[in-house]
Amino acid sequence: MNVKTFEHVDYLWDDKKAASLEGDEVALFLYRSNVLGADLRITNYGGGNTSCKTIEADPLTGQNVEVMWVKGSGGDIGTLTRKGIAGLYVDRLRALKRVYRGLEHEDEMVALFNHCLYDLDSRAPSIDTPLHGLLPFKHIDHLHPDALIAVAAAKDSQAVTHEIWGDTMGWVPWQRPGFDLGLQLEKCLEENPDIRGIVLGSHGLFTWGDTSYACYMNSLEVIEQASNYIEERQGKKRPVFGGQTQKSLPATDRHNQAAQLAPVLRGLCSGYQKMIGHFTDDERVLEFINSQDLNKLAPLGTSCPDHFLRTKIKPLVLNLPANADLSDAAAVRAQLEPLFEQYRQDYADYYQSCKHPNSPAMRDPNPVVILYPGVGMFTFSKNKQTARVASEFYINAINVMRGAEAISEYAALPRQEAFDIEYWLLEEAKLQRMPPEKPLSGRVAIITGAGGGIGKAIADKLAAEGANVVLTDVAEDRIQEANSSFARDTSTYAVCDVTDDQSVAAAFKKACLEFGGADIVVHSAGLAISKPLEETSLNDWALLQNVLVKGQFLMAQTGTEIMRKQGFGGDIINIASKNGLVSGPNNVAYGTAKAAQQHMTRLLAAELGKDNIRVNTVNPDGVIVGSKIWEGAWSEGRAKAYGIKVEDLPEHYAKRNLLHKVILPEDIANGVFVLIAILKKSTGNTINVDGGMEAAFVR
Ligand SMILES: [Zn+2]
């Protein structure tokens, strides 16, 4: 096959790059893995594994031994490096046949893989290790391309496999990965010595080659052939998914509906653990959720184990019209609650009917994937990354159903098999090994004035403690730069003028679309104007009142609306100032506004306690370093006024407080964190972070 004929996969092999690795089979196998993983049509995220076998000198005997290098547990082939692989003696791995006791004792084999390690720096061998080890080929790919899973999930998968590849492709029925599946692959090859690969029913594909390149080409060709076969049949027998029974709303309306509904859904599925949301209106999703077959296919559940481990066995389909009036959140919630309750009940029934005596306890029964016909798909999980990946996996599942229905009929994995994967003791052990959740994991914080200084330090701290953060600022360049410092799936930003209700509403809408809502509001946007009474203009007065007081009011009002939709409370933290408590000359506009911020905190704490929304104040003072004003002419002016050098200013300010400490933006961020994560039974409170100022002691 000419490389140019590939239409359904990307041919990414770079001859020059490969030539530079010549002679190093492990490097060539890693290179192949990376180019395969770069095309999401070839394998889904974290799915599949690859291997090669080389001859190495045994460190103990000096004799040549065959070593298999295979992707270890976890990670993704697209980013696979030597650190992610395991090296095992092939003869020892094959000798495990002598101690294998049968399907009932599969799990004990995993511990034995460690006894086969050649490379002591190996990553833990995965459950798929024997699948590679019991086949004799030098280079092997095990991939989960949508097109192949479609073939594997077709009702008559074996016949379809034969129709596409004739006698050149083996086929084994669905079986949970493990030593026995390795034996089945070995047997399949023995009976069909001329095959180029094996289709695993309801699962994926094995392909191989003598060289890394031959293996790569074999994988690409097989995937291309399956894709062509599906494409030729797509929509021929009957329209895709039986045709469209409803239209999508226009894009803007879809986003408005999704943003309005997301916090309600987040509340409904956060009964066990606070969830983070993700929304997509990808056209592949819309084609599925607007179709005739939605109600037939969605309940069947996803097929490939990789899919349902992330998406749960089936999605929840909302019974709301696309253009439903969602303005009365309580009414919408009341309408949806029975639907969620039914889903949880179904999940509990699935658990009860499939569980074994030693099964782990039932996990969160709430849906991960929520489909809203005409609008799009929501996914909810414990963090943004897992919610996004669940969304990508459900799109894989849609592709699989679409392909399988075109060539045959889609068949889901039997419930018991799905359960045995989902509640596999080895999976449970993996979950138990995960690091503990961070204090603010599952929370979404929206922070004003986050383009720099105190606001940015607060965003950094809350994100470091596990929160997703929505950064807002009036200056687009500053907020973009601030946002770029966060890892993927951690933050988003909105250019927001806190004095404008529409602008504030748009920022919260962003939070709802990106993360499913918001439950921490920090008002840190501010500015300082210090003038005597007679010089304070109406503009000065209005600016301070608008940014500090009106901005805080709007953030609290809109934030509370979202938090009430979610129904699990939240935190509002207002960054005020010592100057709201201490009086002095030349500060009438600023000090009054700061005092108003502080009293608003108390008023709202009194009003919102019933909603479990806590409202508190942090009072900074003398934060010079890292602030906007520090860089400008202001610091030179102050230094001149005090008769000192600019670099001595922090020390000068430090001397004004009891502890003689320089107060940094990070100190204010710590105050915010303590109020949110530690002092969980405190509301209407004030924390001074100022090194100690007698005049500002709260009386
Ligand atoms: Zn697999």
Residues whose N, C-alpha, C, O or C-beta is under 5 A from the ligand:
A	BS01	ZN	G204
